[in-house]
Amino acid sequence: MPRRDDVTKVMIIGSGPIIIGQACEFDYSGTQACKALRKLGYKIVLANSNPATIMTDPGMADITYIEALTLDTMTEIIKKERPDGLLPNLGGQSGLNLVSELSKAGVLEKYGVKVIGVNVDAIERGEDRIAFKNTMNKLGIDMPESAPAYTVEEAEKVAEKLGYPVVVRPAYTMGGTGSGLVYNVEELRVIASRGISASLVGQILIEESVLGWEELELEVVRDAKNQMITVCFIENVDAMGVHTGDSYCTAPMLTIDPKLQKKLQKYSYDIVEAIQVIGGTNIQFAHDPKTGRVVVIEINPRTSRSSALASKATGFPIALVSSMLAGGLTLDEIPYWRDGTLEKYTPSGDYVVVKFSRWAFEKFKGVQDKLGTQMRAVGEVMSIGKTYKEAFQKSIRSLENGRHGLGFAKDFNKKSLPELMDMLRDPTSERQFIMYEAIRKGADIQALYEKTYIKPYFLQQMKELVELEEEILKYKGKQLPDKLLRRPRKTALPINISRSFLI
């Protein structure tokens, strides 16, 4: 029997076509939602435009519609099926945007449909740049200096006041669609115009640049009793300026002080309580290592790419649990293998997880291989190791691009060190391999940091891999000595992620 007595039939909106920025991660979360809510006794109506996903398999929902994800089509489905519940935050940005449109059009009120998992006004507080900024001001949480704009002319005035470079962030988009870092008014006019067109409400935020700051993420889950847990702490190795979908990252945070992690957790809990999301939320922060200033960049009041990563990295099924919570359960009613029930969950473990993105620039004619605030990755790999170096090398071997590790970037062997350093001027899909070759040719760690903003800890780890490779190559064709064959593993840094558990 359903745990809520006011809802018996739930509609789930899928993520639509598989495109850059919104891909299979959301099919996964929507599928988990179908499984969880059917298990609780709800009848499921699924709407998705993509027939090539497991989500639209006939056995996944009670009733499945493969239709265009538009306001008119969703209205017709609601009119016919009369669901009394609608779960919007398990289908990526498509679900959130459509629920906002359905609410504003009066469709939900007309047919008596309750939104579960997240309140409609909470979507606005999380996605609308003005509403989100107002919420953060009330909480006393710092944000980058910014102002909204609805026209290119307004954007120019804001940018002139803030000073270049500035970041353009459209409301109600994902994958960085329509966004960009701009250095002058000519670039601003192009990016602002694109952002206004991409935004559901024609709104962009012109924001001070935090280029080069550390980018840090938390995955938080909240229930109807306001019980909150942190599933995962994620450190983006690439600094601000590279979209988090393109940035390679680690779980846990390997270089971040525990006091700062606690501070970020406190901020995250305050934000999630204010936004009132039931289930998973991703919160992104920027931290200036020089001044210690922390600002919140944005939140995703839904499952996200990072949620999928955190789920696989920790064994915590965020989408499944989020669906159960939306269905009326609370954390203290869901079993947990270690401490009884889930409200006692604490991240723990003894391994390092690395996420490395996969690009396919060669398939997109005329597209420049350059990473920025708009996501370009077509997928990603995740690897697990006892140390960062082990997980890092595993992730590269998993890319299926013909390279078996960092030392196999033969295409950069003939480049001189000055040429390699010049190639690092802008982030690209080849940056890690270029840095490796630059270190092999004697590049200084501090010089690389100033060029890439990648912290010296990670560059030093890469340097140790270079040194190990050079040592092994000395014995080419000979028997390796025991000291290399049985090289002792260095103990991994303290980790805050859990072993797998089943619900």
Protein Blocks (a to p, Z undefined) as FASTA:
>chain_A
ZZbfkbfbdcdddebjadehiafklmmmmmmmmmmmmmnopacddddfbfkbfklgmklp
mbdcdddddfklmmmmmmmnopabdcfklnojmlmmmmmmmmmnommmmnopacehiafk
lmmmmmmmklmmmmmmmnopacddddddfbfklmmmmmmmnopadddddehiehhioiac
dfbfklmmmmmmmmmmmpmnlpacddddfehiacddddddddfkopacdfbdcddfbach
iafklpccddddfkbcfklmmmmmmmmmmmmmmnopacjddddddddfknopacdfbdcd
bddfklmmmmmmnopafklmmmmmmnopafklcccfknopaklgccedjddcdddddddf
klmghiacdddfbdfbfbdcddddfbfklmmmmmmmmnonopabjklmmklmmpcfklmm
mmmmpccfklmmmmmmmmmnopafklmmmmnopafklmmmmmmmmmmmmmmmmmgoiacd
fklmmgccdddddddddddddZZ
